[in-house]
Each structure stands twice: as structure tokens, then as C-alpha cells.
Amino acid sequence: MLPASNETGSFGVPQIGFVVSKSVGNAVHRNKVKRRLRAAAAVELDAIPVGSTVVVRALPGAAAAPYDALRGDLHKTVGRVSARVAASSTGRPGDASAPVP
């Protein structure tokens, strides 16, 4: 997650992108994963800091994972990253733009 920028075109709303490679499956499986992740992200939108950019990379196991598992993983990750962003804005050490394992 990256903090907000003052660039032209930045409206202060969170931006969410998904990376679903061919290793996840064929086009049907990849699109299904993207749809499920979009639905899960819509639920988490309020927890994402305003103006942030979020990139979610789906691993091959995402195609077989139930929606509740995807949503739970996204919820846990958004919570961890939001805490890191809040900590970095208060001056504590840590890089808010670093990937979260």
C-alpha cells in the first residue's frame, strides 16, 4: 500500500488493482478470481486509508480458495498494512510502501 500523493488525478480515494497471472489458471479461472477479489475489496474499502494505492497479487492457490478465505486474507492484510501506514505517519520507523508477506 502506498500513501496518498499530490499528483494530478489523485482524488483521495483508495485505488485497488489486481495482478492475476496465468499461473492461477486459464482465463475463466483468472477472471473468477478477479471478480471475487473485487467483491472482497469492496467490503474492505472503508478500512483502506484515503488516497492509498493497493495492489493485490493472487497466488495460484487463489483459484481453488473459497470466497471466505480470500476475503479473510484480504481483511487481515488490509488491517496489517493500515496499521503500518498509520505508524509511518506518526513518525515511527517502517516503510509503508514495502510489500506485506
N, CA, C and O of each residue as an XYZ file, in Angstrom:
404
protein
N       0.851     -1.152      0.000
C       0.000      0.000      0.000
C       0.901      1.220      0.000
O       1.876      1.293      0.749
N       0.567      2.163     -0.838
C       1.332      3.391     -0.933
C       0.503      4.544     -0.401
O      -0.707      4.580     -0.624
N       1.121      5.488      0.297
C       0.366      6.626      0.819
C      -0.092      7.542     -0.306
O       0.381      7.442     -1.438
N      -1.015      8.429      0.020
C      -1.583      9.350     -0.954
C      -0.512     10.254     -1.535
O       0.497     10.550     -0.894
N      -0.757     10.684     -2.760
C       0.171     11.608     -3.412
C      -0.582     12.866     -3.801
O      -1.813     12.892     -3.788
N       0.144     13.887     -4.139
C      -0.453     15.142     -4.582
C      -0.417     15.275     -6.097
O      -0.520     16.382     -6.625
N      -0.274     14.164     -6.794
C      -0.206     14.194     -8.245
C      -1.556     14.563     -8.839
O      -2.601     14.358     -8.221
N      -1.517     15.109    -10.045
C      -2.740     15.410    -10.762
C      -3.490     14.120    -11.010
O      -2.891     13.116    -11.394
N      -4.790     14.137    -10.797
C      -5.591     12.938    -10.999
C      -5.790     12.137     -9.725
O      -6.538     11.159     -9.726
N      -5.137     12.532     -8.637
C      -5.328     11.838     -7.365
C      -6.544     12.448     -6.674
O      -6.528     13.625     -6.314
N      -7.589     11.657     -6.489
C      -8.830     12.177     -5.937
C      -8.990     11.881     -4.456
O     -10.018     12.219     -3.869
N      -8.011     11.267     -3.850
C      -8.088     10.987     -2.432
C      -8.838      9.719     -2.082
O      -8.990      9.397     -0.903
N      -9.308      8.993     -3.084
C      -9.983      7.722     -2.810
C      -8.985      6.595     -3.000
O      -8.062      6.724     -3.804
N      -9.148      5.491     -2.280
C      -8.229      4.370     -2.472
C      -8.344      3.796     -3.880
O      -9.437      3.694     -4.437
N      -7.209      3.427     -4.438
C      -7.172      2.752     -5.737
C      -6.729      1.322     -5.483
O      -5.766      1.079     -4.757
N      -7.443      0.373     -6.090
C      -7.130     -1.036     -5.881
C      -6.934     -1.689     -7.239
O      -7.766     -1.559     -8.136
N      -5.808     -2.398     -7.372
C      -5.531     -3.138     -8.595
C      -5.242     -4.589     -8.260
O      -4.826     -4.915     -7.148
N      -5.468     -5.456     -9.236
C      -5.270     -6.888     -9.031
C      -4.325     -7.439    -10.084
O      -4.442     -7.119    -11.267
N      -3.392     -8.266     -9.649
C      -2.473     -8.957    -10.543
C      -2.795    -10.440    -10.420
O      -2.592    -11.057     -9.374
N      -3.302    -10.995    -11.514
C      -3.670    -12.412    -11.533
C      -2.993    -13.010    -12.761
O      -3.478    -12.855    -13.882
N      -1.877    -13.691    -12.546
C      -1.086    -14.207    -13.662
C      -1.649    -15.520    -14.193
O      -2.568    -16.102    -13.616
N      -1.079    -15.967    -15.296
C      -1.516    -17.218    -15.916
C      -1.262    -18.428    -15.030
O      -1.856    -19.485    -15.243
N      -0.391    -18.288    -14.045
C      -0.136    -19.418    -13.147
C      -1.359    -19.745    -12.287
O      -1.446    -20.837    -11.726
N      -2.307    -18.802    -12.182
C      -3.529    -19.028    -11.419
C      -4.458    -19.977    -12.171
O      -5.202    -20.738    -11.553
N      -4.417    -19.937    -13.485
C      -5.275    -20.809    -14.292
C      -5.589    -20.175    -15.626
O      -4.980    -19.180    -16.021
N      -6.550    -20.766    -16.315
C      -6.924    -20.223    -17.612
C      -7.721    -18.924    -17.414
O      -7.942    -18.493    -16.282
N      -8.146    -18.310    -18.514
C      -8.813    -17.011    -18.451
C     -10.075    -17.053    -17.588
O     -10.364    -16.101    -16.864
N     -10.814    -18.138    -17.663
C     -12.042    -18.263    -16.868
C     -11.712    -18.235    -15.377
O     -12.371    -17.534    -14.610
N     -10.700    -18.991    -14.964
C     -10.312    -19.015    -13.548
C      -9.735    -17.673    -13.104
O     -10.036    -17.202    -12.007
N      -8.910    -17.058    -13.947
C      -8.330    -15.757    -13.582
C      -9.413    -14.708    -13.404
O      -9.373    -13.933    -12.449
N     -10.384    -14.672    -14.314
C     -11.458    -13.690    -14.203
C     -12.336    -13.951    -12.981
O     -12.811    -13.011    -12.343
N     -12.549    -15.214    -12.659
C     -13.325    -15.557    -11.463
C     -12.609    -15.062    -10.210
O     -13.235    -14.510     -9.305
N     -11.298    -15.264    -10.165
C     -10.507    -14.786     -9.021
C     -10.588    -13.268     -8.931
O     -10.764    -12.723     -7.842
N     -10.462    -12.577    -10.062
C     -10.547    -11.107    -10.047
C     -11.911    -10.627     -9.565
O     -11.990     -9.678     -8.785
N     -12.979    -11.266    -10.016
C     -14.329    -10.877     -9.575
C     -14.487    -11.076     -8.071
O     -15.051    -10.227     -7.380
N     -13.985    -12.200     -7.572
C     -14.100    -12.486     -6.143
C     -13.256    -11.510     -5.322
O     -13.680    -11.057     -4.258
N     -12.066    -11.191     -5.818
C     -11.216    -10.232     -5.106
C     -11.832     -8.830     -5.124
O     -11.764     -8.107     -4.130
N     -12.433     -8.450     -6.254
C     -13.100     -7.147     -6.318
C     -14.226     -7.066     -5.296
O     -14.380     -6.052     -4.615
N     -15.012     -8.130     -5.189
C     -16.106     -8.150     -4.220
C     -15.566     -8.068     -2.791
O     -16.121     -7.356     -1.954
N     -14.493     -8.790     -2.519
C     -13.884     -8.747     -1.183
C     -13.307     -7.361     -0.907
O     -13.409     -6.865      0.215
N     -12.708     -6.735     -1.909
C     -12.119     -5.404     -1.734
C     -13.203     -4.355     -1.485
O     -12.981     -3.401     -0.740
N     -14.368     -4.524     -2.101
C     -15.455     -3.569     -1.891
C     -15.880     -3.547     -0.429
O     -16.247     -2.497      0.098
N     -15.832     -4.701      0.224
C     -16.188     -4.793      1.642
C     -15.128     -4.095      2.498
O     -15.450     -3.501      3.528
N     -13.881     -4.166      2.075
C     -12.764     -3.608      2.848
C     -12.446     -2.154      2.519
O     -11.544     -1.574      3.124
N     -13.158     -1.558      1.585
C     -12.828     -0.224      1.093
C     -12.732      0.821      2.196
O     -11.854      1.683      2.154
N     -13.620      0.756      3.179
C     -13.601      1.749      4.260
C     -12.376      1.624      5.159
O     -11.991      2.593      5.813
N     -11.757      0.442      5.200
C     -10.595      0.223      6.066
C      -9.297      0.689      5.408
O      -8.271      0.802      6.080
N      -9.332      0.960      4.099
C      -8.130      1.371      3.375
C      -7.972      2.882      3.512
O      -8.919      3.620      3.241
N      -6.800      3.358      3.924
C      -6.603      4.794      4.094
C      -6.894      5.568      2.809
O      -6.575      5.118      1.708
N      -7.497      6.724      2.971
C      -7.862      7.580      1.841
C      -6.621      7.922      1.031
O      -5.580      8.267      1.591
N      -6.737      7.825     -0.288
C      -5.648      8.181     -1.187
C      -4.609      7.097     -1.388
O      -3.634      7.312     -2.109
N      -4.787      5.940     -0.774
C      -3.810      4.861     -0.910
C      -3.985      4.112     -2.220
O      -5.062      4.106     -2.817
N      -2.907      3.484     -2.651
C      -2.927      2.607     -3.810
C      -2.601      1.206     -3.322
O      -1.564      0.983     -2.698
N      -3.489      0.264     -3.609
C      -3.332     -1.117     -3.161
C      -3.208     -2.008     -4.385
O      -4.013     -1.916     -5.312
N      -2.202     -2.867     -4.388
C      -2.051     -3.860     -5.449
C      -2.093     -5.232     -4.797
O      -1.291     -5.542     -3.917
N      -3.041     -6.048     -5.243
C      -3.223     -7.391     -4.698
C      -2.744     -8.383     -5.750
O      -3.221     -8.374     -6.885
N      -1.806     -9.233     -5.369
C      -1.295    -10.263     -6.275
C      -1.874    -11.596     -5.859
O      -1.655    -12.058     -4.739
N      -2.614    -12.214     -6.764
C      -3.224    -13.512     -6.477
C      -2.212    -14.619     -6.750
O      -1.558    -14.628     -7.793
N      -2.089    -15.538     -5.823
C      -1.219    -16.698     -5.989
C      -2.010    -17.832     -6.636
O      -3.240    -17.790     -6.652
N      -1.331    -18.837     -7.164
C      -2.036    -19.931     -7.847
C      -3.134    -20.595     -7.018
O      -4.134    -21.036     -7.585
N      -2.985    -20.680     -5.721
C      -3.994    -21.301     -4.876
C      -5.294    -20.517     -4.786
O      -6.298    -21.045     -4.306
N      -5.296    -19.265     -5.238
C      -6.493    -18.428     -5.148
C      -7.642    -18.978     -5.976
O      -8.805    -18.757     -5.637
N      -7.341    -19.688     -7.053
C      -8.394    -20.236     -7.910
C      -9.232    -21.277     -7.176
O     -10.431    -21.395     -7.427
N      -8.617    -22.023     -6.282
C      -9.332    -23.081     -5.561
C      -9.833    -22.624     -4.189
O     -10.601    -23.338     -3.545
N      -9.408    -21.451     -3.742
C      -9.776    -20.974     -2.411
C     -11.229    -20.501     -2.393
O     -11.686    -19.871     -3.347
N     -11.952    -20.798     -1.327
C     -13.320    -20.286     -1.215
C     -13.306    -18.771     -1.001
O     -12.313    -18.200     -0.552
N     -14.423    -18.142     -1.331
C     -14.530    -16.690     -1.200
C     -14.214    -16.232      0.221
O     -13.513    -15.238      0.412
N     -14.723    -16.946      1.208
C     -14.490    -16.544      2.601
C     -13.004    -16.521      2.947
O     -12.564    -15.672      3.722
N     -12.224    -17.447      2.378
C     -10.783    -17.466      2.620
C     -10.115    -16.259      1.961
O      -9.250    -15.621      2.561
N     -10.516    -15.946      0.726
C      -9.953    -14.774      0.045
C     -10.289    -13.494      0.817
O      -9.435    -12.632      1.024
N     -11.534    -13.395      1.230
C     -11.960    -12.205      1.960
C     -11.227    -12.098      3.297
O     -10.814    -11.007      3.690
N     -11.064    -13.217      3.992
C     -10.351    -13.206      5.267
C      -8.891    -12.805      5.102
O      -8.363    -12.028      5.897
N      -8.240    -13.335      4.073
C      -6.840    -12.966      3.812
C      -6.725    -11.483      3.482
O      -5.821    -10.803      3.968
N      -7.641    -10.983      2.656
C      -7.602     -9.564      2.292
C      -7.865     -8.697      3.524
O      -7.204     -7.675      3.710
N      -8.816     -9.091      4.360
C      -9.129     -8.337      5.574
C      -7.918     -8.260      6.500
O      -7.584     -7.196      7.021
N      -7.269     -9.405      6.695
C      -6.095     -9.459      7.569
C      -4.964     -8.579      7.011
O      -4.310     -7.849      7.757
N      -4.748     -8.657      5.718
C      -3.669     -7.888      5.096
C      -3.955     -6.393      5.133
O      -3.061     -5.602      5.432
N      -5.186     -5.997      4.835
C      -5.545     -4.571      4.876
C      -5.364     -4.037      6.296
O      -4.886     -2.917      6.478
N      -5.735     -4.816      7.292
C      -5.552     -4.386      8.673
C      -4.093     -4.188      9.034
O      -3.728     -3.207      9.683
N      -3.252     -5.142      8.602
C      -1.810     -5.035      8.892
C      -1.200     -3.828      8.189
O      -0.425     -3.077      8.781
N      -1.553     -3.653      6.932
C      -0.955     -2.559      6.165
C      -1.479     -1.214      6.653
O      -0.723     -0.244      6.705
N      -2.746     -1.137      7.008
C      -3.294      0.113      7.533
C      -2.575      0.515      8.815
O      -2.309      1.695      9.043
N      -2.264     -0.469      9.646
C      -1.528     -0.183     10.877
C      -0.124      0.323     10.557
O       0.382      1.224     11.226
N       0.506     -0.258      9.531
C       1.848      0.199      9.140
C       1.803      1.616      8.591
O       2.693      2.420      8.866
N       0.772      1.923      7.817
C       0.642      3.275      7.265
C       0.421      4.265      8.396
O       1.018      5.342      8.406
N      -0.428      3.910      9.346
C      -0.675      4.793     10.491
C       0.595      4.989     11.308
O       0.877      6.099     11.760
N       1.367      3.914     11.502
C       2.601      4.019     12.268
C       3.621      4.893     11.551
O       4.338      5.660     12.194
N       3.696      4.789     10.236
C       4.674      5.597      9.498
C       4.264      7.062      9.473
O       5.125      7.936      9.377
N       2.972      7.349      9.557
C       2.541      8.743      9.557
C       2.737      9.391     10.922
O       2.693     10.616     11.037
N       2.956      8.574     11.965
C       3.212      9.131     13.301
C       4.702      9.245     13.576
O       5.102      9.637     14.673
N       5.522      8.909     12.598
C       6.951      9.075     12.758
C       7.672      7.851     13.231
O       8.886      7.898     13.426
N       6.971      6.744     13.429
C       7.658      5.526     13.848
C       8.388      4.912     12.661
O       7.967      5.106     11.520
N       9.474      4.173     12.901
C      10.202      3.583     11.779
C       9.379      2.518     11.072
O       8.524      1.862     11.666
N       9.660      2.372      9.807
C       8.955      1.372      8.993
C       8.643      1.955      7.642
O       8.394      3.154      7.518
N       8.654      1.129      6.643
C       8.380      1.577      5.286
C       6.979      1.133      4.909
O       6.736     -0.060      4.730
N       6.052      2.076      4.785
C       4.666      1.741      4.476
C       4.493      1.223      3.071
O       3.486      0.579      2.777
N       5.455      1.485      2.180
C       5.305      1.046      0.797
C       5.912     -0.326      0.555
O       5.813     -0.850     -0.555
N       6.538     -0.924      1.565
C       7.147     -2.247      1.403
C       6.065     -3.300      1.288
O       5.006     -3.164      1.901
N       6.309     -4.357      0.510
C       5.312     -5.419      0.385
C       5.063     -6.114      1.714
O       5.960     -6.251      2.546
N       3.825     -6.548      1.889
C       3.456     -7.267      3.101
C       3.442     -8.747      2.771
O       2.790     -9.154      1.810
N       4.146     -9.563      3.543
C       4.171    -11.001      3.236
C       2.842    -11.650      3.484
O       2.695    -12.854      3.275
